[in-house]
Amino acid sequence: MVFSSEVFLFAFLPAVLALYFLAPGALLKNVVLVAASIVFYAWGGAMYVPLVLGSALVNYAFGLALSRLPGGATRERRLVFWAAIAFDLAVVAWFKYAGFFADNLRFITGAQIGRSVALSQIALPLGISFFTFHAISYVVDVYRRTSEARKNPLEVVLYFVFFPQLIAGPIIRYKDVAAQLAQRVVTLDGFAWGARRFVVGLGKKVLIANTLGACVDHVFSTPAADVSRPLAWFALAAYTLQIYFDFSGYSDMAIGMARMFGFRFLENFDFPYVATSIREFWGRWHISLSRWFRDYIYVSLGGNRVAAWRVYANLVVVFFLCGLWHGAKWTFVVWGLIHGLFLVLERVGAVRRITALPVVRHVYVLGVVMFAWVFFRADSFGYALGYLRALVLQASAPRLGFWGAVDHETLLVFALGCVLATPLLARRVETALQDRSWWPRIALGAGAVPAGLALIFVASVVKLAAGTYNPFIYFRF
């Protein structure tokens, strides 16, 4: 059940909101949210509901054990902590990476280890990477005593299964929402802010990402040798916008819905394509993932407190794992390593001359990011190399030229996406709303903004009713 669907917009979400506000007391409100979240997950993966609930309860037990053991990093606490981490990693390794490891082992050794019989039958549970990261965050925060373990198992289950972030994030660190699991307040202003944020995210997803995605899928499903160079560049640029509006739109909807129920989630995107370095890009792109890897992997490896060569190695390891987290394919690993490599190059000063020039540094960042997106989007390493060849060497193509895949609507949405991917328009509206003069605030706050949001919602619903392209990219992670 995706957020951008009629059944979610007009049945599920209104029903959950009504039940939530009718429920008296924090306990029953949490019961409503947990029950609704289980229904939401079961809609697309009922057979794995016991896995999600079981993972939550096992980590609840580990958290209680850690909280009851005295002292700091004693031997007993370390044993419980590593047992919890091993359990969480074993779950995600089996479901997400068993086939990947088996295929690579067979390639290295030439041995047949039953891949086609057993491992090929493993289906990937929805959102397994996200709820596993939540499990590890819970255990680590309790172990480090940055947050207290929950005594009420319902609150731990709510942290795991809360439906706005269950399938595709944002990744919510336990310490950021620990207090909100037991008690939170919904205000009229907060609810209105959440509703506005949800509608903006819906528009990003349905009107921009979906329109561009149909063109991108058409091109990337065509053999790279049959794609003309102009079309290859356009499709790559369109994918660069598509994945941003798809995932930031989902994050906007998740953050908005959470606020409607009283939760405050941290921001997940901050106009990443205006970054002037790859380091800044990762401070703006999928911020919850960046912070998770920083807090729980990079810092644990020593972070910046070790020798320079170790810092560089830590960056490469973190982004190797970041790529592998996205999927059990070498194309994702290469995508992660590209970012890790350029982070190291920036740290050693190898690209200082490039990043010193105002315009060139933006071109540099977009060039690296788009080059890496080729591997992220391609279905295989061979296709990625073929697509890169099409970008550089292919002047014409026998099958698919530019106008064979791009229509005028796609071009218009692409141009709109280029503008909205920068903060120019958003900052102008925000500045006008904060203007001391009465007329900009009334004209925008009471007129243009509500009318614009209504137009976005209606246009999105019309698009959905037409049955257009509507998957979420990050659902598969």
Stockholm file with secondary structure:
# STOCKHOLM 1.0

chainA/1-477         MVFSSEVFLFAFLPAVLALYFLAPGALLKNVVLVAASIVFYAWGGAMYVPLVLGSALVNYAFGLALSRLPGGATRERRLVFWAAIAFDLAVVAWFKYAGFFADNLRFITGAQIGRSVALSQIALPLGISFFTFHAISYVVDVYRRTSEARKNPLEVVLYFVFFPQLIAGPIIRYKDVAAQLAQRVVTLDGFAWGARRFVVGLGKKVLIANTLGACVDHVFSTPAADVSRPLAWFALAAYTLQIYFDFSGYSDMAIGMARMFGFRFLENFDFPYVATSIREFWGRWHISLSRWFRDYIYVSLGGNRVAAWRVYANLVVVFFLCGLWHGAKWTFVVWGLIHGLFLVLERVGAVRRITALPVVRHVYVLGVVMFAWVFFRADSFGYALGYLRALVLQASAPRLGFWGAVDHETLLVFALGCVLATPLLARRVETALQDRSWWPRIALGAGAVPAGLALIFVASVVKLAAGTYNPFIYFRF
#=GR chainA/1-477 SS CCSSSHHIIIIIHHHHHHHHHHSCHHHHHHHHHHHHHHHHHHHHHGGGHHHHHHHHHHHHHHHHHHHHSCSSSCHHHHHHHHHHHHHHHHHHIIIIIHHHHHHHHHHHHCCCCSTTTTGGGCCCCTTHHHHHHHHHHHHHHHHTTSSCCCSSHHHHHHHHHCHHHHTTCCCCCHHHHHHHHHCCCCCHHHHHHHHHHHHHHHHIIIIIIHHHHHHHHHHHTSCGGGBCHHHHHHHHHHHHHHHHHHHHHHHHHHHHHHHHTTCCCCCCCSCGGGCSSHHHHHHHSSHHHHHHHIIIIITTTTTTSSCHHHHHHHHHHHHHHHHHHHCSSHHHHHHHHHHHHHHHHHHHTTTHHHHTSHHHHHHHHHHHHHHHHHHHHCSSHHHHHHHHHHHHTCSCCSSBCGGGTCCHHHHHHHHHHHHHTSSHHHHHHHHHHTCSSHHHHIIIIIIIHHHHHHHHHHHHHHHHHTTCCCCCGGGGC
#=GC SS_cons         CCSSSHHIIIIIHHHHHHHHHHSCHHHHHHHHHHHHHHHHHHHHHGGGHHHHHHHHHHHHHHHHHHHHSCSSSCHHHHHHHHHHHHHHHHHHIIIIIHHHHHHHHHHHHCCCCSTTTTGGGCCCCTTHHHHHHHHHHHHHHHHTTSSCCCSSHHHHHHHHHCHHHHTTCCCCCHHHHHHHHHCCCCCHHHHHHHHHHHHHHHHIIIIIIHHHHHHHHHHHTSCGGGBCHHHHHHHHHHHHHHHHHHHHHHHHHHHHHHHHTTCCCCCCCSCGGGCSSHHHHHHHSSHHHHHHHIIIIITTTTTTSSCHHHHHHHHHHHHHHHHHHHCSSHHHHHHHHHHHHHHHHHHHTTTHHHHTSHHHHHHHHHHHHHHHHHHHHCSSHHHHHHHHHHHHTCSCCSSBCGGGTCCHHHHHHHHHHHHHTSSHHHHHHHHHHTCSSHHHHIIIIIIIHHHHHHHHHHHHHHHHHTTCCCCCGGGGC
//
